[in-house]
Amino acid sequence: MIPDRIIEQGTLRARDGRVAVEVRLPWYRALPASCISAAKLTIDGAEAPAETLRWQMNGEEFTFAEMTTNTQEWWFPTDSAVLSGDLAVDAGEHEVRVDLELYIPYIIIADDQVLHIEEHDSKTMSVRTSEEALA
């Protein structure tokens, strides 16, 4: 796993009470959306409410509930996804933390259990509040 590269530096955006950050896959092979089981987005110690989290990849936006059975969309190691949630932040520098939970379907660890990994990354970066739309 590659946890220090999850958050892409300089990608924190804020608009209308939502924040977004670009994230990279901390694994060496592509995974379907169904293998991205959970995430957390925390800014300066405040966590975005789980029900407001959205995941965008391949130009499509999903809730985590929508991804549980989605095997059509794939997250590739060379592509960024966007994790967004409801949090109000001011301009300036912020401590950003992303927690990801992934299942690796092709690594069987016991009977019918596949490998489950939890990865975390934190970075300090300035927020961009331009006209860019959030995911």
C-alpha positions in Angstrom: 0.0 0.0 0.0 0.9 3.6 -0.7 -0.7 5.7 2.0 1.5 8.8 1.7 0.1 9.4 -1.8 -3.6 9.1 -1.2 -4.2 12.9 -1.0 -3.1 14.9 -4.0 -1.3 18.0 -2.7 -3.0 21.3 -3.7 -6.4 19.9 -4.5 -8.5 21.1 -1.6 -11.5 23.0 -2.8 -14.3 24.7 -0.9 -17.6 26.1 -2.1 -21.1 26.6 -0.6 -20.4 24.7 2.6 -18.8 21.7 0.8 -15.2 20.6 0.6 -13.5 18.3 -1.9 -10.1 16.8 -2.3 -8.6 14.6 -5.0 -7.4 11.2 -3.9 -5.3 8.4 -5.5 -5.7 4.7 -5.1 -3.2 3.3 -2.5 -2.9 0.0 -4.3 -1.0 -1.1 -7.3 -4.0 -2.6 -9.3 -7.3 -1.2 -10.4 -10.3 -1.9 -8.2 -14.1 -1.8 -8.9 -16.2 0.8 -7.1 -17.7 -2.0 -5.0 -14.3 -2.5 -3.3 -14.2 1.0 -2.0 -16.2 0.3 1.1 -15.8 3.6 3.1 -14.0 6.8 3.5 -13.7 9.7 5.9 -12.9 13.3 5.1 -11.6 15.4 8.0 -10.5 19.1 7.8 -8.7 20.6 10.9 -10.1 17.8 13.1 -13.8 18.2 11.9 -15.2 15.3 10.1 -17.6 15.6 7.2 -20.9 13.8 8.1 -20.9 10.4 6.5 -24.3 10.9 4.9 -22.9 13.9 2.9 -19.9 12.1 1.5 -19.8 11.7 -2.3 -17.3 9.9 -4.4 -16.6 10.9 -8.0 -14.6 8.9 -10.5 -14.7 8.5 -14.3 -17.0 11.5 -14.5 -19.7 9.9 -12.3 -20.7 10.8 -8.7 -21.8 8.2 -6.2 -22.8 7.7 -2.5 -21.0 4.9 -0.8 -24.3 3.0 -0.6 -24.5 3.2 -4.4 -21.0 1.8 -4.8 -21.5 -1.4 -2.8 -22.7 -3.4 -5.8 -21.1 -1.3 -8.6 -18.7 -3.4 -10.6 -19.0 -1.4 -13.7 -16.9 1.6 -12.6 -13.2 1.0 -11.9 -10.7 3.2 -10.0 -7.3 3.0 -11.7 -4.0 3.8 -10.0 -3.2 6.5 -12.5 -6.6 8.3 -12.0 -7.7 10.6 -9.3 -11.1 10.3 -7.6 -12.7 13.2 -5.8 -14.0 12.8 -2.2 -16.3 15.5 -1.1 -18.5 16.3 1.9 -20.4 19.0 3.8 -17.9 21.1 5.8 -17.5 24.9 5.9 -13.9 26.0 5.8 -12.3 29.4 5.5 -9.6 30.5 3.1 -6.1 29.6 4.2 -4.1 26.6 5.2 -5.8 23.5 6.6 -4.9 20.0 7.8 -6.6 17.5 5.5 -7.1 13.8 6.4 -8.6 11.1 4.3 -9.2 7.6 5.6 -10.0 4.8 3.1 -11.3 1.3 3.5 -10.8 -1.0 0.6 -11.4 -4.7 -0.2 -9.0 -6.5 -2.4 -11.2 -9.2 -4.0 -8.4 -11.4 -5.5 -6.5 -11.9 -2.3 -8.2 -14.5 -0.2 -7.0 -14.5 3.5 -9.3 -17.1 5.0 -12.1 -19.3 3.8 -14.4 -16.8 2.1 -12.7 -13.6 3.4 -10.8 -11.2 1.1 -8.1 -8.8 2.2 -9.5 -5.6 3.8 -7.1 -2.7 4.1 -7.5 0.7 5.8 -5.2 3.5 4.7 -4.8 7.0 5.9 -3.1 10.2 4.7 -2.8 13.7 6.1 -1.5 16.8 4.3 -1.5 20.5 5.0 -2.6 22.6 2.1 -4.4 25.8 1.2 -8.0 25.8 0.2 -9.0 26.9 -3.3 -12.2 28.8 -3.3 -12.4 29.6 -7.1 -15.4 29.1 -9.3 -14.5 25.5 -9.9 -17.5 23.3 -9.2 -17.2 20.6 -6.5 -17.8 17.0 -7.1 
